[in-house]
């Protein structure tokens, strides 16, 4: 899984890819038109929010106006399809979320594009963890007690998700497999109503992205048992990892990355990658995302491509025995 980036980025080293002059003057975009940054989810959600925060700095570093464009549907795949079908000239880019790129291909029958062949990986952006939270009235204080409770009450521990095939649905499936327990999955239309039912006691537990779960945890509406990352999350330092809590083989990280259409030119790829890495060096953005529970994730396009390949294979194994309607 990708490792969080903690050290300050040296702008001079990153700019060395092309040089500052090349970044500002390379004739990559015809007629200096704005760049559309496509998000495959509705406005106001975590992917859209992160994309808009990113775009403000990215446009400055790219030297172009960057417009965030929402194209929700098919778990983010409609946005990816729009970019896959676009001209490979850098005018339309995809702010891709890992569930769309690595889970959705195994879940839906008619994926509208090939997430590997039809896109060009340009740059990693950030990583995030989920938090495993439970109803605070359950007689459970830690992960080992949850596993013991589930084994003593097979099928009675329920967990919610944003829907069949969502990342938090499959995080629960992976947890059940690795711990040898039986859980009852209850799909919802989004994370918020599922969390409401965890708080109310209609559900036992759920996995939720740290950036949204943090508020419920800090206001004592749910009890956190673990985070799914390899290292503890800086915004929830008292919450152990799944490994620390007693499940050493469990690690799930989500991520966002920037992609373009297939067949982009080498100089275009290098230009965007440099601009993204310069964006991630912005102290204001780093502080903002750290407060939200995100970790900056810098690197070359090959780093993003390799992580996507690994996660595609992992989720293939998790989904192979699940029937999706």
Phi and psi in degrees as GROMACS dihedral restraints (atoms count N, CA, C in turn):
[ dihedral_restraints ]
;  ai    aj    ak    al  type     phi  dphi    fc
    3     4     5     6     1   -64.6    20    10
    4     5     6     7     1   143.0    20    10
    6     7     8     9     1   -93.9    20    10
    7     8     9    10     1   135.1    20    10
    9    10    11    12     1   -57.5    20    10
   10    11    12    13     1   144.7    20    10
   12    13    14    15     1   -95.8    20    10
   13    14    15    16     1   124.0    20    10
   15    16    17    18     1  -116.1    20    10
   16    17    18    19     1   -23.6    20    10
   18    19    20    21     1   -85.3    20    10
   19    20    21    22     1   147.5    20    10
   21    22    23    24     1   -59.4    20    10
   22    23    24    25     1   142.7    20    10
   24    25    26    27     1   -87.4    20    10
   25    26    27    28     1   132.3    20    10
   27    28    29    30     1   -87.2    20    10
   28    29    30    31     1   108.3    20    10
   30    31    32    33     1   -57.0    20    10
   31    32    33    34     1   -36.8    20    10
   33    34    35    36     1   -62.9    20    10
   34    35    36    37     1   -38.1    20    10
   36    37    38    39     1   -67.5    20    10
   37    38    39    40     1   -41.7    20    10
   39    40    41    42     1   -68.9    20    10
   40    41    42    43     1   -42.0    20    10
   42    43    44    45     1   -65.2    20    10
   43    44    45    46     1   -20.1    20    10
   45    46    47    48     1   -62.7    20    10
   46    47    48    49     1   -16.0    20    10
   48    49    50    51     1   -53.6    20    10
   49    50    51    52     1   -47.2    20    10
   51    52    53    54     1  -126.5    20    10
   52    53    54    55     1   -21.3    20    10
   54    55    56    57     1    94.0    20    10
   55    56    57    58     1   147.3    20    10
   57    58    59    60     1   -61.3    20    10
   58    59    60    61     1   -37.8    20    10
   60    61    62    63     1   -64.5    20    10
   61    62    63    64     1   -42.2    20    10
   63    64    65    66     1   -63.7    20    10
   64    65    66    67     1   -39.1    20    10
   66    67    68    69     1   -60.6    20    10
   67    68    69    70     1   -38.4    20    10
   69    70    71    72     1   -83.0    20    10
   70    71    72    73     1   -28.3    20    10
   72    73    74    75     1  -117.0    20    10
   73    74    75    76     1    -7.5    20    10
   75    76    77    78     1   -59.4    20    10
   76    77    78    79     1   128.5    20    10
   78    79    80    81     1   -81.4    20    10
   79    80    81    82     1    67.2    20    10
   81    82    83    84     1   -90.6    20    10
   82    83    84    85     1   -37.1    20    10
   84    85    86    87     1  -103.2    20    10
   85    86    87    88     1   124.3    20    10
   87    88    89    90     1   -65.0    20    10
   88    89    90    91     1   135.3    20    10
   90    91    92    93     1    56.3    20    10
   91    92    93    94     1    23.0    20    10
   93    94    95    96     1    55.5    20    10
   94    95    96    97     1    33.2    20    10
   96    97    98    99     1   -70.4    20    10
   97    98    99   100     1   158.3    20    10
   99   100   101   102     1   -61.8    20    10
  100   101   102   103     1   157.3    20    10
  102   103   104   105     1  -100.8    20    10
  103   104   105   106     1   128.7    20    10
  105   106   107   108     1   -92.9    20    10
  106   107   108   109     1   122.3    20    10
  108   109   110   111     1  -103.8    20    10
  109   110   111   112     1   106.2    20    10
  111   112   113   114     1   -85.8    20    10
  112   113   114   115     1   132.9    20    10
  114   115   116   117     1  -114.8    20    10
  115   116   117   118     1   131.2    20    10
  117   118   119   120     1   -85.5    20    10
  118   119   120   121     1    14.2    20    10
  120   121   122   123     1  -130.7    20    10
  121   122   123   124     1   163.4    20    10
  123   124   125   126     1   -67.9    20    10
  124   125   126   127     1   158.7    20    10
  126   127   128   129     1   -63.5    20    10
  127   128   129   130     1   143.3    20    10
  129   130   131   132     1    98.2    20    10
  130   131   132   133     1   -16.2    20    10
  132   133   134   135     1   -81.5    20    10
  133   134   135   136     1   175.9    20    10
  135   136   137   138     1   -63.8    20    10
  136   137   138   139     1   -36.8    20    10
  138   139   140   141     1   -67.8    20    10
  139   140   141   142     1   -46.4    20    10
  141   142   143   144     1   -61.5    20    10
  142   143   144   145     1   -44.2    20    10
  144   145   146   147     1   -61.3    20    10
  145   146   147   148     1   -46.2    20    10
  147   148   149   150     1   -63.4    20    10
  148   149   150   151     1   -39.9    20    10
  150   151   152   153     1   -63.3    20    10
  151   152   153   154     1   -40.1    20    10
  153   154   155   156     1   -71.3    20    10
  154   155   156   157     1   -37.0    20    10
  156   157   158   159     1   -64.4    20    10
  157   158   159   160     1   -41.5    20    10
  159   160   161   162     1   -64.8    20    10
  160   161   162   163     1   -44.8    20    10
  162   163   164   165     1   -62.1    20    10
  163   164   165   166     1   -32.8    20    10
  165   166   167   168     1   -60.2    20    10
  166   167   168   169     1   -41.6    20    10
  168   169   170   171     1   -85.1    20    10
  169   170   171   172     1   -38.6    20    10
  171   172   173   174     1   -58.8    20    10
  172   173   174   175     1   -42.5    20    10
  174   175   176   177     1   -59.9    20    10
  175   176   177   178     1   -40.1    20    10
  177   178   179   180     1   -63.7    20    10
  178   179   180   181     1   -44.9    20    10
  180   181   182   183     1   -72.7    20    10
  181   182   183   184     1   -28.6    20    10
  183   184   185   186     1   -82.4    20    10
  184   185   186   187     1   -21.8    20    10
  186   187   188   189     1    77.0    20    10
  187   188   189   190     1    25.4    20    10
  189   190   191   192     1  -137.0    20    10
  190   191   192   193     1   157.2    20    10
  192   193   194   195     1   -74.1    20    10
  193   194   195   196     1   127.1    20    10
  195   196   197   198     1  -112.1    20    10
  196   197   198   199     1   122.2    20    10
  198   199   200   201     1  -110.7    20    10
  199   200   201   202     1   121.7    20    10
  201   202   203   204     1   -78.9    20    10
  202   203   204   205     1   128.9    20    10
  204   205   206   207     1  -124.2    20    10
  205   206   207   208     1   118.8    20    10
  207   208   209   210     1   -88.3    20    10
  208   209   210   211     1   127.2    20    10
  210   211   212   213     1  -133.3    20    10
  211   212   213   214     1    74.9    20    10
  213   214   215   216     1   -75.2    20    10
  214   215   216   217     1   156.2    20    10
  216   217   218   219     1   136.7    20    10
  217   218   219   220     1   148.9    20    10
  219   220   221   222     1    51.8    20    10
  220   221   222   223     1    49.5    20    10
  222   223   224   225     1    53.3    20    10
  223   224   225   226     1    40.3    20    10
  225   226   227   228     1    91.9    20    10
  226   227   228   229     1    -8.1    20    10
  228   229   230   231     1   -73.2    20    10
  229   230   231   232     1   -26.6    20    10
  231   232   233   234     1   -65.7    20    10
  232   233   234   235     1   -37.0    20    10
  234   235   236   237     1   -65.6    20    10
  235   236   237   238     1   -42.6    20    10
  237   238   239   240     1   -63.4    20    10
  238   239   240   241     1   -38.1    20    10
  240   241   242   243     1   -63.4    20    10
  241   242   243   244     1   -40.7    20    10
  243   244   245   246     1   -59.3    20    10
  244   245   246   247     1   -42.0    20    10
  246   247   248   249     1   -70.8    20    10
  247   248   249   250     1   -40.7    20    10
  249   250   251   252     1   -59.6    20    10
  250   251   252   253     1   -31.7    20    10
  252   253   254   255     1   -90.2    20    10
  253   254   255   256     1    -6.0    20    10
  255   256   257   258     1   -77.7    20    10
  256   257   258   259     1   162.7    20    10
  258   259   260   261     1   -66.4    20    10
  259   260   261   262     1   139.8    20    10
  261   262   263   264     1   -81.6    20    10
  262   263   264   265     1    54.0    20    10
  264   265   266   267     1  -111.2    20    10
  265   266   267   268     1     6.9    20    10
  267   268   269   270     1    86.0    20    10
  268   269   270   271     1    -1.8    20    10
  270   271   272   273     1   -82.0    20    10
  271   272   273   274     1   -16.4    20    10
  273   274   275   276     1  -132.7    20    10
  274   275   276   277     1   121.5    20    10
  276   277   278   279     1  -122.6    20    10
  277   278   279   280     1   163.3    20    10
  279   280   281   282     1  -119.8    20    10
  280   281   282   283     1   123.3    20    10
  282   283   284   285     1   -89.3    20    10
  283   284   285   286     1    87.3    20    10
  285   286   287   288     1   -87.0    20    10
  286   287   288   289     1   139.0    20    10
  288   289   290   291     1  -102.3    20    10
  289   290   291   292     1   140.2    20    10
  291   292   293   294     1   -56.1    20    10
  292   293   294   295     1   -37.1    20    10
  294   295   296   297     1   -58.3    20    10
  295   296   297   298     1   -41.1    20    10
  297   298   299   300     1   -63.4    20    10
  298   299   300   301     1   -40.2    20    10
  300   301   302   303     1   -85.7    20    10
  301   302   303   304     1   -21.0    20    10
  303   304   305   306     1  -125.7    20    10
  304   305   306   307     1   -18.5    20    10
  306   307   308   309     1  -106.8    20    10
  307   308   309   310     1   -49.1    20    10
  309   310   311   312     1   -53.5    20    10
  310   311   312   313     1   -37.9    20    10
  312   313   314   315     1   -59.0    20    10
  313   314   315   316     1   -24.3    20    10
  315   316   317   318     1   -91.8    20    10
  316   317   318   319     1    -8.0    20    10
  318   319   320   321     1  -107.0    20    10
  319   320   321   322     1   -44.2    20    10
  321   322   323   324     1   -95.7    20    10
  322   323   324   325     1   149.8    20    10
  324   325   326   327     1   -73.4    20    10
  325   326   327   328     1   -36.7    20    10
  327   328   329   330     1  -123.0    20    10
  328   329   330   331     1    76.4    20    10
  330   331   332   333     1   -64.1    20    10
  331   332   333   334     1   126.5    20    10
  333   334   335   336     1   -73.9    20    10
  334   335   336   337     1   -10.0    20    10
  336   337   338   339     1  -156.4    20    10
  337   338   339   340     1   162.7    20    10
  339   340   341   342     1   -90.4    20    10
  340   341   342   343     1   117.7    20    10
  342   343   344   345     1   -68.5    20    10
  343   344   345   346     1   -15.5    20    10
  345   346   347   348     1   -98.9    20    10
  346   347   348   349     1   -50.1    20    10
  348   349   350   351     1   -79.0    20    10
  349   350   351   352     1   -27.3    20    10
  351   352   353   354     1   -98.9    20    10
  352   353   354   355     1     2.5    20    10
  354   355   356   357     1  -130.1    20    10
  355   356   357   358     1   155.7    20    10
  357   358   359   360     1  -108.4    20    10
  358   359   360   361     1   115.7    20    10
  360   361   362   363     1   -64.8    20    10
  361   362   363   364     1   131.0    20    10
  363   364   365   366     1  -112.6    20    10
  364   365   366   367     1   -42.8    20    10
  366   367   368   369     1  -169.5    20    10
  367   368   369   370     1   140.4    20    10
  369   370   371   372     1   -65.5    20    10
  370   371   372   373     1   158.5    20    10
  372   373   374   375     1  -127.1    20    10
  373   374   375   376     1   -58.9    20    10
  375   376   377   378     1  -156.1    20    10
  376   377   378   379     1   164.4    20    10
  378   379   380   381     1  -123.0    20    10
  379   380   381   382     1   158.6    20    10
  381   382   383   384     1  -148.5    20    10
  382   383   384   385     1   156.8    20    10
  384   385   386   387     1  -113.1    20    10
  385   386   387   388     1   162.5    20    10
  387   388   389   390     1   -97.9    20    10
  388   389   390   391     1   157.1    20    10
  390   391   392   393     1  -113.3    20    10
  391   392   393   394     1   133.5    20    10
  393   394   395   396     1   -87.4    20    10
  394   395   396   397     1   116.2    20    10
  396   397   398   399     1  -122.5    20    10
  397   398   399   400     1   151.5    20    10
  399   400   401   402     1  -128.7    20    10
  400   401   402   403     1   163.0    20    10
  402   403   404   405     1   -59.6    20    10
  403   404   405   406     1   129.7    20    10
  405   406   407   408     1   -69.9    20    10
  406   407   408   409     1   -13.3    20    10
  408   409   410   411     1   -89.3    20    10
  409   410   411   412     1    -6.1    20    10
  411   412   413   414     1   -67.9    20    10
  412   413   414   415     1   146.0    20    10
  414   415   416   417     1   -80.5    20    10
  415   416   417   418     1    54.8    20    10
  417   418   419   420     1  -135.7    20    10
  418   419   420   421     1   131.7    20    10
  420   421   422   423     1  -114.8    20    10
  421   422   423   424     1   -17.0    20    10
  423   424   425   426     1  -153.4    20    10
  424   425   426   427     1   175.5    20    10
  426   427   428   429     1   -65.2    20    10
  427   428   429   430     1   -40.2    20    10
  429   430   431   432     1   -62.6    20    10
  430   431   432   433     1   -38.1    20    10
  432   433   434   435     1   -68.1    20    10
  433   434   435   436     1   -35.9    20    10
  435   436   437   438     1   -63.2    20    10
  436   437   438   439     1   -45.3    20    10
  438   439   440   441     1   -63.3    20    10
  439   440   441   442     1   -43.5    20    10
  441   442   443   444     1   -63.5    20    10
  442   443   444   445     1   -40.6    20    10
  444   445   446   447     1   -63.4    20    10
  445   446   447   448     1   -42.8    20    10
  447   448   449   450     1   -66.7    20    10
  448   449   450   451     1   -36.1    20    10
  450   451   452   453     1   -68.9    20    10
  451   452   453   454     1   -34.3    20    10
  453   454   455   456     1   -77.9    20    10
  454   455   456   457     1   -19.0    20    10
  456   457   458   459     1  -132.3    20    10
  457   458   459   460     1    65.9    20    10
  459   460   461   462     1   -58.3    20    10
  460   461   462   463     1   127.7    20    10
  462   463   464   465     1    83.7    20    10
  463   464   465   466     1    -8.5    20    10
  465   466   467   468     1   -89.4    20    10
  466   467   468   469     1   -13.0    20    10
  468   469   470   471     1   -89.6    20    10
  469   470   471   472     1   116.2    20    10
  471   472   473   474     1  -105.1    20    10
  472   473   474   475     1   150.3    20    10
  474   475   476   477     1  -139.5    20    10
  475   476   477   478     1   146.1    20    10
  477   478   479   480     1  -102.4    20    10
  478   479   480   481     1   161.9    20    10
  480   481   482   483     1  -150.0    20    10
  481   482   483   484     1   174.2    20    10
  483   484   485   486     1   -78.4    20    10
  484   485   486   487     1     1.9    20    10
  486   487   488   489     1   141.3    20    10
  487   488   489   490     1   164.8    20    10
  489   490   491   492     1   -57.5    20    10
  490   491   492   493     1   127.7    20    10
  492   493   494   495     1    85.7    20    10
  493   494   495   496     1    -3.7    20    10
  495   496   497   498     1   -67.3    20    10
  496   497   498   499     1   159.3    20    10
  498   499   500   501     1   -61.8    20    10
  499   500   501   502     1   -35.1    20    10
  501   502   503   504     1   -77.7    20    10
  502   503   504   505     1   -22.0    20    10
  504   505   506   507     1   -64.4    20    10
  505   506   507   508     1   -49.8    20    10
  507   508   509   510     1   -73.3    20    10
  508   509   510   511     1   -26.3    20    10
  510   511   512   513     1   -61.6    20    10
  511   512   513   514     1   -38.7    20    10
  513   514   515   516     1   -67.7    20    10
  514   515   516   517     1   -39.6    20    10
  516   517   518   519     1   -62.2    20    10
  517   518   519   520     1   -43.2    20    10
  519   520   521   522     1   -65.3    20    10
  520   521   522   523     1   -40.6    20    10
  522   523   524   525     1   -60.6    20    10
  523   524   525   526     1   -45.5    20    10
  525   526   527   528     1   -62.3    20    10
  526   527   528   529     1   -43.2    20    10
  528   529   530   531     1   -64.4    20    10
  529   530   531   532     1   -45.6    20    10
  531   532   533   534     1   -72.9    20    10
  532   533   534   535     1   -27.3    20    10
  534   535   536   537     1   -98.7    20    10
  535   536   537   538     1    -5.4    20    10
  537   538   539   540     1    70.2    20    10
  538   539   540   541     1    35.9    20    10
  540   541   542   543     1  -119.1    20    10
  541   542   543   544     1   167.8    20    10
  543   544   545   546     1  -113.1    20    10
  544   545   546   547     1   124.3    20    10
  546   547   548   549     1  -117.9    20    10
  547   548   549   550     1   153.3    20    10
  549   550   551   552     1  -103.5    20    10
  550   551   552   553     1   116.3    20    10
  552   553   554   555     1   -88.1    20    10
  553   554   555   556     1   133.2    20    10
  555   556   557   558     1  -124.1    20    10
  556   557   558   559     1   105.1    20    10
  558   559   560   561     1   -78.9    20    10
  559   560   561   562     1   143.6    20    10
  561   562   563   564     1  -124.2    20    10
  562   563   564   565     1   173.8    20    10
  564   565   566   567     1   -96.4    20    10
  565   566   567   568     1    68.3    20    10
  567   568   569   570     1   119.8    20    10
  568   569   570   571     1   160.9    20    10
  570   571   572   573     1   -73.2    20    10
  571   572   573   574     1   -36.3    20    10
  573   574   575   576     1   -59.3    20    10
  574   575   576   577     1   -48.3    20    10
  576   577   578   579     1   -66.6    20    10
  577   578   579   580     1   -30.2    20    10
  579   580   581   582     1   -65.9    20    10
  580   581   582   583     1   -43.7    20    10
  582   583   584   585     1   -63.3    20    10
  583   584   585   586     1   -37.7    20    10
  585   586   587   588     1   -57.5    20    10
  586   587   588   589     1   -39.8    20    10
  588   589   590   591     1   -78.4    20    10
  589   590   591   592     1   -25.0    20    10
  591   592   593   594     1   -66.0    20    10
  592   593   594   595     1   -45.0    20    10
  594   595   596   597     1   -61.7    20    10
  595   596   597   598     1   -41.1    20    10
  597   598   599   600     1   -79.9    20    10
  598   599   600   601     1   -10.1    20    10
  600   601   602   603     1    93.1    20    10
  601   602   603   604     1     0.8    20    10
  603   604   605   606     1   -72.9    20    10
  604   605   606   607     1   -24.8    20    10
  606   607   608   609     1  -120.4    20    10
  607   608   609   610     1   153.2    20    10
  609   610   611   612     1   -81.9    20    10
  610   611   612   613     1   -38.8    20    10
  612   613   614   615     1  -162.7    20    10
  613   614   615   616     1   171.6    20    10
  615   616   617   618     1  -166.1    20    10
  616   617   618   619     1   161.2    20    10
  618   619   620   621     1   -98.9    20    10
  619   620   621   622     1   129.6    20    10
  621   622   623   624     1  -138.0    20    10
  622   623   624   625     1   146.9    20    10
  624   625   626   627     1   -58.3    20    10
  625   626   627   628     1   137.7    20    10
  627   628   629   630     1   -55.5    20    10
  628   629   630   631     1   -38.8    20    10
  630   631   632   633     1   -60.1    20    10
  631   632   633   634     1   -28.4    20    10
  633   634   635   636     1  -101.4    20    10
  634   635   636   637     1   -35.0    20    10
  636   637   638   639     1   -66.4    20    10
  637   638   639   640     1   -28.2    20    10
  639   640   641   642     1   -55.7    20    10
  640   641   642   643     1   -40.6    20    10
  642   643   644   645     1   -65.1    20    10
  643   644   645   646     1   -41.6    20    10
  645   646   647   648     1   -67.1    20    10
  646   647   648   649     1   -34.7    20    10
  648   649   650   651     1   -69.8    20    10
  649   650   651   652     1   -46.6    20    10
  651   652   653   654     1   -68.9    20    10
  652   653   654   655     1   -23.5    20    10
  654   655   656   657     1   -96.6    20    10
  655   656   657   658     1    11.8    20    10
  657   658   659   660     1    61.2    20    10
  658   659   660   661     1    33.2    20    10
  660   661   662   663     1   -92.8    20    10
  661   662   663   664     1   -19.2    20    10
  663   664   665   666     1  -139.4    20    10
  664   665   666   667     1   162.9    20    10
  666   667   668   669     1  -107.0    20    10
  667   668   669   670     1   122.2    20    10
  669   670   671   672     1   -81.6    20    10
  670   671   672   673     1   139.2    20    10
  672   673   674   675     1  -109.8    20    10
  673   674   675   676     1   -31.8    20    10
  675   676   677   678     1  -169.8    20    10
  676   677   678   679     1   160.7    20    10
  678   679   680   681     1  -110.6    20    10
  679   680   681   682     1   155.5    20    10
  681   682   683   684     1   -90.9    20    10
  682   683   684   685     1    -1.3    20    10
  684   685   686   687     1   -82.5    20    10
  685   686   687   688     1   166.3    20    10
  687   688   689   690     1   -67.9    20    10
  688   689   690   691     1   -38.7    20    10
  690   691   692   693     1  -109.2    20    10
  691   692   693   694     1   158.0    20    10
  693   694   695   696     1   -62.9    20    10
  694   695   696   697     1   151.1    20    10
  696   697   698   699     1   -85.9    20    10
  697   698   699   700     1   133.8    20    10
  699   700   701   702     1   -62.5    20    10
  700   701   702   703     1   -27.3    20    10
  702   703   704   705     1   -85.9    20    10
  703   704   705   706     1   -11.0    20    10
  705   706   707   708     1  -133.3    20    10
  706   707   708   709     1    61.6    20    10
  708   709   710   711     1   -64.3    20    10
  709   710   711   712     1   -21.4    20    10
  711   712   713   714     1   -86.2    20    10
  712   713   714   715     1    -8.4    20    10
  714   715   716   717     1   -91.9    20    10
  715   716   717   718     1   123.8    20    10
  717   718   719   720     1   -72.2    20    10
  718   719   720   721     1   163.2    20    10
  720   721   722   723     1   -77.7    20    10
  721   722   723   724     1   165.1    20    10
  723   724   725   726     1   -60.2    20    10
  724   725   726   727     1   -36.4    20    10
  726   727   728   729     1   -62.7    20    10
  727   728   729   730     1   -48.0    20    10
  729   730   731   732     1   -65.0    20    10
  730   731   732   733     1   -33.0    20    10
  732   733   734   735     1   -80.4    20    10
  733   734   735   736     1    -8.4    20    10
  735   736   737   738     1   128.4    20    10
  736   737   738   739     1     5.3    20    10
  738   739   740   741     1  -125.5    20    10
  739   740   741   742     1    82.4    20    10
  741   742   743   744     1   -64.7    20    10
  742   743   744   745     1   -21.7    20    10
  744   745   746   747     1   -90.7    20    10
  745   746   747   748     1     1.5    20    10
  747   748   749   750     1   -96.3    20    10
  748   749   750   751     1   124.1    20    10
  750   751   752   753     1  -156.1    20    10
  751   752   753   754     1   121.7    20    10
  753   754   755   756     1  -135.8    20    10
  754   755   756   757     1   123.2    20    10
  756   757   758   759     1  -124.8    20    10
  757   758   759   760     1   134.1    20    10
  759   760   761   762     1   -95.6    20    10
  760   761   762   763     1   164.9    20    10
  762   763   764   765     1  -156.8    20    10
  763   764   765   766     1   162.3    20    10
  765   766   767   768     1  -120.9    20    10
  766   767   768   769     1   145.5    20    10
  768   769   770   771     1  -147.0    20    10
  769   770   771   772     1   160.1    20    10
  771   772   773   774     1  -100.6    20    10
  772   773   774   775     1   131.5    20    10
  774   775   776   777     1  -128.2    20    10
  775   776   777   778     1   159.0    20    10
  777   778   779   780     1  -127.5    20    10
  778   779   780   781     1   179.6    20    10
  780   781   782   783     1   -63.3    20    10
  781   782   783   784     1   161.4    20    10
  783   784   785   786     1   -61.9    20    10
  784   785   786   787     1   154.9    20    10
  786   787   788   789     1    71.2    20    10
  787   788   789   790     1    28.1    20    10
  789   790   791   792     1   -70.2    20    10
  790   791   792   793     1   149.6    20    10
  792   793   794   795     1   -71.1    20    10
  793   794   795   796     1   152.4    20    10
  795   796   797   798     1   -57.1    20    10
  796   797   798   799     1   -40.9    20    10
  798   799   800   801     1   -69.0    20    10
  799   800   801   802     1   -31.8    20    10
  801   802   803   804     1   -66.0    20    10
  802   803   804   805     1   -44.9    20    10
  804   805   806   807     1   -60.2    20    10
  805   806   807   808     1   -46.9    20    10
  807   808   809   810     1   -64.2    20    10
  808   809   810   811     1   -39.3    20    10
  810   811   812   813     1   -62.4    20    10
  811   812   813   814     1   -48.2    20    10
  813   814   815   816     1   -67.5    20    10
  814   815   816   817     1   -42.1    20    10
  816   817   818   819     1   -60.6    20    10
  817   818   819   820     1   -42.1    20    10
  819   820   821   822     1   -63.5    20    10
  820   821   822   823     1   -43.6    20    10
  822   823   824   825     1   -64.8    20    10
  823   824   825   826     1   -38.3    20    10
  825   826   827   828     1   -65.2    20    10
  826   827   828   829     1   -45.6    20    10
  828   829   830   831     1   -64.7    20    10
  829   830   831   832     1   -34.8    20    10
  831   832   833   834     1   -67.4    20    10
  832   833   834   835     1   -36.7    20    10
  834   835   836   837     1   -60.8    20    10
  835   836   837   838     1   -42.8    20    10
  837   838   839   840     1   -72.9    20    10
  838   839   840   841     1    -8.9    20    10
  840   841   842   843     1   -85.8    20    10
  841   842   843   844     1    -7.1    20    10
  843   844   845   846     1   -68.7    20    10
  844   845   846   847     1   122.4    20    10
  846   847   848   849     1   -65.0    20    10
  847   848   849   850     1   -36.4    20    10
  849   850   851   852     1   -63.6    20    10
  850   851   852   853     1   -42.8    20    10
  852   853   854   855     1   -68.9    20    10
  853   854   855   856     1   -40.1    20    10
  855   856   857   858     1   -59.9    20    10
  856   857   858   859     1   -44.5    20    10
  858   859   860   861     1   -65.7    20    10
  859   860   861   862     1   -44.0    20    10
  861   862   863   864     1   -60.1    20    10
  862   863   864   865     1   -47.8    20    10
  864   865   866   867     1   -71.4    20    10
  865   866   867   868     1   -32.8    20    10
  867   868   869   870     1   -63.2    20    10
  868   869   870   871     1   -39.7    20    10
  870   871   872   873     1   -65.0    20    10
  871   872   873   874     1   -28.4    20    10
  873   874   875   876     1   -88.4    20    10
  874   875   876   877     1    -1.8    20    10
  876   877   878   879     1    92.8    20    10
  877   878   879   880     1    10.0    20    10
  879   880   881   882     1   -91.9    20    10
  880   881   882   883     1   158.3    20    10
  882   883   884   885     1  -120.3    20    10
  883   884   885   886     1   130.6    20    10
  885   886   887   888     1   -60.6    20    10
  886   887   888   889     1   144.7    20    10
  888   889   890   891     1  -137.7    20    10
  889   890   891   892     1    97.2    20    10
  891   892   893   894     1   -98.6    20    10
  892   893   894   895     1   160.8    20    10
  894   895   896   897     1   157.4    20    10
  895   896   897   898     1   176.9    20    10
  897   898   899   900     1   -78.0    20    10
  898   899   900   901     1   165.4    20    10
  900   901   902   903     1   -54.6    20    10
  901   902   903   904     1   -34.5    20    10
  903   904   905   906     1   -64.2    20    10
  904   905   906   907     1   -29.7    20    10
  906   907   908   909     1   -65.0    20    10
  907   908   909   910     1   -44.4    20    10
  909   910   911   912     1   -64.7    20    10
  910   911   912   913     1   -44.1    20    10
  912   913   914   915     1   -62.0    20    10
  913   914   915   916     1   -41.0    20    10
  915   916   917   918     1   -68.6    20    10
  916   917   918   919     1   -40.0    20    10
  918   919   920   921     1   -64.6    20    10
  919   920   921   922     1   -39.9    20    10
  921   922   923   924     1   -61.8    20    10
  922   923   924   925     1   -43.1    20    10
  924   925   926   927     1   -60.9    20    10
  925   926   927   928     1   -45.8    20    10
  927   928   929   930     1   -62.9    20    10
  928   929   930   931     1   -43.6    20    10
  930   931   932   933     1   -70.6    20    10
  931   932   933   934     1   -35.9    20    10
  933   934   935   936     1   -56.6    20    10
  934   935   936   937     1   -43.2    20    10
  936   937   938   939     1   -69.6    20    10
  937   938   939   940     1   -41.3    20    10
  939   940   941   942     1   -61.5    20    10
  940   941   942   943     1   -48.2    20    10
  942   943   944   945     1   -71.4    20    10
  943   944   945   946     1   -23.8    20    10
  945   946   947   948     1   -59.6    20    10
  946   947   948   949     1   -43.4    20    10
  948   949   950   951     1   -67.6    20    10
  949   950   951   952     1   -36.6    20    10
  951   952   953   954     1   -71.1    20    10
  952   953   954   955     1   -36.1    20    10
  954   955   956   957     1   -89.9    20    10
  955   956   957   958     1   -11.0    20    10
  957   958   959   960     1   -61.8    20    10
  958   959   960   961     1   -27.0    20    10
  960   961   962   963     1  -105.5    20    10
  961   962   963   964     1    10.0    20    10
  963   964   965   966     1  -100.9    20    10
  964   965   966   967     1   134.4    20    10
  966   967   968   969     1   -93.3    20    10
  967   968   969   970     1   117.7    20    10
  969   970   971   972     1  -104.5    20    10
  970   971   972   973     1   131.1    20    10
